[in-house]
Amino acid sequence: MNASDTWRIGVLFSQSGVTASIERTELNGTLLAIEQINERGGVLGRKLEVISYDPASDPKQFRSAAEKLLTADRVRLVFGCYMSSTRKAVLPVIERYRGLLFYPTLYEGFEYSPSCIYTGAAPNQNSLQLARYLFDSYGNRFFFVGSNYVYPYESNRIMNDLVSQTRGKVLDEIYVPLDARAEDFDRVLKKVAKAQPDVIFSTVVGRATAVFYEAYRRAGFDASRMPIASLTTSEAEVAEMSPEAAEGHITAAPFFETLGTPAARRFVAAYKARFGDEMPVTASAEAAFFQVHMAAMALARAGTDDPAVLLPELRQTEYDAPQGRVRIDPENNHTMLWPRVARLDAQGKFRIVWNPGVRVKPDPYCVVQTLDDWSADVLRTGQA
């Protein structure tokens, strides 16, 4: 098949390294959407052709792979990245070669690039809702634990501001290596025992997440009284820990595998039929899935994958995603999403404990950063 017979799609998700488990779910969501589109005949009679590399959770390898995609492989559209450090490594390459990056991961905000479509949650689409729930349910004395890179520092800064609004207190803020081991967390938890916070706010990522939760369980803490609350703990990380270590802990996201809407059930069923019943379905996988469908819709209208022509079409695109109807905000290239808060049950499954039922307009620069103003969009639903 000649290159002119297909639309070439670049895919950059790690299949090895510290964040491989969550990035595999993003790759799966991407491939599932591409297969669905190709089964329907592709876009304008041309199939989507995947060119994929494993950057191994390494920003330098991400940058190198992105450059190869945009030059040697003649790709214009790239779907990928999890950690903010990898996105920041890739974006200058995308901009230099006039490509377009689709980024499906929650992140710290405070960024805009005309060469990036952000489909994961911005801070006002998860941090605000999580904070509101925690303050109401547990208290406002927080202990911060994070991995040592850009997202945890920025996310903690935002959460610190929210804690201050309630006249609460951050008792300590500790960072561990990306590949943190049990002894790293044993030292952290000794400080937690002394501080006695209401909540541990974790921005630990990747395979260290399960290590942290298991260390918490061994230390004998009670999640019903002092939970770990984390925006970076998804079904992928939970799959690597015991149900006993997971139970009682909390997160916020636009999508959970247990979401009960018909669209969510169809997506989860298709995902597991393709990749296996034991493969976790995460919010990042859902965003990776719907962003491909949105790109295909815009591609069909534009008739070209030239980002300069495609972007105006993307900014007019809405899609009935598993989480609810989503839309790219033309003001900032981020996505209008549906935040929810969930707690892990005894089987290690997320159960929604608060569904605000509103689609939230992205505010990546936190222009409005108050607990009770999330820039709610006009769409509302009561579905959980």
N, C-alpha and C positions, 0 to 999 in steps of 0.2 A: 504493500500500500504506500503510495507516495504521500509526502508531508502535506501536499495540497488537498488530499482526500480526507484529512482529519483536522480537528482542532487540537493542537498540542497543549497539554495541561501539565504544568510543573507541580510536583508534590514534595514537600520537605517536612517530614515528621520522623523523629528519632525512633528507631527500632532497637537501639541499644543505648546504654548510658543511664544516668540517674533518673531521667523522666520518661523512660521508654514505656512504662505501663500506661500512663495517661496519653502519651502521644500515639500509641497503637490504636487507642479508641478513636482518636481524631482521624488517623489514616483510614480506619474502618468506615467511619461516617462518610469520608470523602469518596472512598471506592464504592460504597453502596449507592450513593447518589449518582455517580458516574455510570455505574452499571444500569441503574433504572433509566437514566436518560438515553443510554445507548440501546437498551431494549426497545425503546419507543422510536428508534430510528435516528437518534442523535439530534443535532441542532442543524436545521436547514439541510438535512440529508447527509450531514457529515458527523461521524462518530467522534467522541472525545478520546484522545489518545493520552495515556498517562506516562509521564517520564518522572520517575521517583528516585530519590536518593535518601540514604540514612546518614544524617549528620551527627549521630551519636551524642546528642545533648551538648555539643561543643559549639560555641558561637563562631569560632574560626572555621570550622567545617561547614556550618550553615552558610557563612559568607561565601566560601569557596564554591559550594554546591549551587547557590543562587546565581553566582556569576557564570557557572557552566551552563545552567539552564537558559539564561538570557542571551548567551553568546553562541556557544557550540550547538546547543539544542534548539535554538531559535524559538524559545517559549516567550510568551508575553504575559500570561496569567499564571501566578504562583499561589498555591494554597499550602499554608504551613506555618510553623513556629509555635512553640508553647511558652517557654520562659521569655520574659521581656528582654533579657540579655541577648537572646538569639534573634528576636525581632529587631532589636536595635542594630545588630550586626548585619542583618539582611537588608533593611530599608535603604541605606545609602546605595547599595548595588541596584535595587529595584528602581530607585529614582534616577540613577545615572543612566541606566539602559532603557528608561521609559517603559517599565513594566508595571504590573499591578499586583500587589500582595493582598490576599484574603486571609485574615487573621482570626481564628475562631476561639480565642482564649480570653477569659477574664483577665483584666490587667489593671495597673495602678492609675491610668488616666494621664492627664497632662501631656497629651501628644495629639498632633494632627499631621497627617501627610496626605497630599492629594493622590499619592500612589499606594494608599492602603485603605482597604475596607475592613472595619473592625466589627466583628459579629459576636464577640464575647462581651460579657458585662463590663461596663464602666462602673466606677465607684458608687455613683448614685443609683445603680441598679442591683447592688448587692450589699455593700458596706452599710448604707443607711438603714436598710431593712433589717439586717442582722443586728446592728447596734440597737435599734428600737426594740426588737424582741428581747434581746439580752438584758437591757436596762429594766424592762418591764417585768421580766421573769426571774432574774437572778441578782442584779445589782450593778453597781458601776465602779467597782474596784477591780482593775484589770491587770493581768500579767502577760507581757508580750514575749513570744518565742518565735524566731524566724530563721530561715535559711539566709546565708550571707550573700545576697545579691540584690539587684535594684528593686524588684517588686516588693519584697518584704519591708524594705526601708520606707518606701513611699506609701504602701498600704497601712503600715503602722502609724505613719504621720497623720494620715486621714482619720484613722480610728482614734488616735490621741486627741484630735480636735473634737471629735464627737463625744468622747468621754468628758472632755472639759466642759462641753455644753451642759452636761448634767451635774456639774460640780463634782464629778467623780475623780478618780486618781489612777494613773498608771504606776503600779508599784515597782516594776522593773521591766527592762527591755533587753533581751539577750539574743544573740545570733550564733548559730552553729554552722559548721561546714555543710555544703550541699550533700556530701556523702557521710553525714553524721552517723555515728555509731551509738550503741546503747550507753556507753560510759559518758558520752557527751550529754545525753538527756538525764542520766542519773544525777549529774552535777546540777543541771537546771532544776530538776524536781526537788532537790534538797532546798533550793532557794524558794521554790513554790510553797513547800511545806512551812517554811518560816514566815513567808509573806501572807499566806492564807487569803488569796484573792477570791472574788466572786466568780470570775471567769478567767480561763487561760485563752488568750487570742493567739492562734497559731498561724503563721505564714510559712511553716515548714513545707517544702515541696518534695515530690518524687518519692523514691523508695525509703527515704528517711522518715516519712510520715508514719508508716506502720511501726517503725522502730520506736518512735516517740509514743504512740498510743499504747504499745505493749509495755513500755517503761512506766507509763502512767498507771496502767493496771497493776503491774508488779508493786508499785509504790503504795497501793492500797487506797487511792483517792476515790471519792464518790462522785460519779458523773451527774447524779441527780442534784447534787448540791453545788458542785464546782466543775462544770463541763469544759471540755476543749471546744472552742468555737473557731471554725476555720473556713475560709473561702476557698482554700486550696486542697481540701479533702473531698474527693469525689468517690464514686463507686469503684474507680480503678485502684485508688489507694486502699480503700476499705477491703477490697478483695485480697489484699496482701496481709491482712491482720486477722486475728481471731474475732468471732462475733462478740466475745466477752470484752475484748479491748475496745471494740467499736461502740458498744451499746451506750446510749445516753448522750453522745456527743452531737454537735449541731453545726449546720452550715446553711448558707443561702445561695441560691442559684436560680436561673430561669427554668431549668429542666431537671427532673429526676427520673430515673428508670421506672419508678413506681407511679409516676404521674398517670392519673386515671382518664384523661381525655381520649376520645376515639383516635385522634391523630397520633397521640403519644403511643397508644397501644399498638397501632399499626406499624409505627416506626420501630418500636422495640421488637415486635414479632419478626419483622423483616431483617433487622440487624442480627438477631440471634439465629434465625434460620440460615443466614449467610455465614456467620462467623462462629457460631456455637453457643449453646445455652449458658455456658459458664463465662462468656466474654462480657465484661461490664459495659453498660451504656451510660455515658457521662454527659454532662451539659456541654462540654467541649466537643464531644462526638456529635451531639445534636446540632450545634452551631456549624461544625464542619460539613454536616449533611445539608443543612438548609442553604448555606452560602453557595454551594455548588449549584443547587437548583435555581437560586436567584441569579447567579452568573449566567446560567444557560438561558433563562428567560430574557435577560438583557441582551445576550449574544444573538438570540433569535431576532430581536427587534433591530439591533444595530447592524447585523450582517457582517460584522468584523470584530476581531479581538483586539483592535487598536484601542488602548486604554482611553485615549482622548475622545473617541467616539462612544466607547462602551460606558464610561462613567456617567454621562447624563442619563443614559437609560437605566443604569443601576439605581440612581437616585430617585427614579420614578417607580421602582419595583417594590411590590409587596408580595408576601408569600405566606401561605397557611402552614407554618412550621409546626412540629409536634408540640412545642410549648404554647402556641397561639399565633395569631397573625403578626408577622414581623415586617418591619420596613426600614430601609436605609434612610437616615436623617440627612437631607441634602446640605445641612449647615456644617456638618463635621465628619461625615463618612462613617459614623458609628450607627448602631442599630437600636431601634425601639424594641424593648424586651419586656418579659413578664416575670418579675422577681417573686420568689417564694422562699420560705424558711422551712427546714426539715430537721428532724431528729432521728438518729439511728436507733432501730429497735433491737430486740434480743437476737434476731436473726441477721443483724448487720445490714438491714434494709432501711433506706431513708423513708420516713413517713412525714408528710407535710403537716406542720403544726400551725402555720400561718400562711394564708394565701390572700394577699391584699386585693387581688382581682383587678389590677390595673396594668395597662401597658405603659411603661415608663420611658419618656424621651431621654436619650443619653445626654449627660452633662459632664463630659470628660474633664473639663477644667474646674469642676466643682464651684461654678459661679454661685450657685445656690447650695449651700452646704449646711442645711439644718435638718434635724431629725424628722420634721413633719412636712417637708416640702421636697418631693422627689421628682418634680417636673412630670407629673402624671399626664399621659396622653388621653385623648377623648375615649379610646376604646376601654371597655370594662367587661369583665366576665366574672361569674361566681364559681367557675369550674376549678376543681382541684386536680 
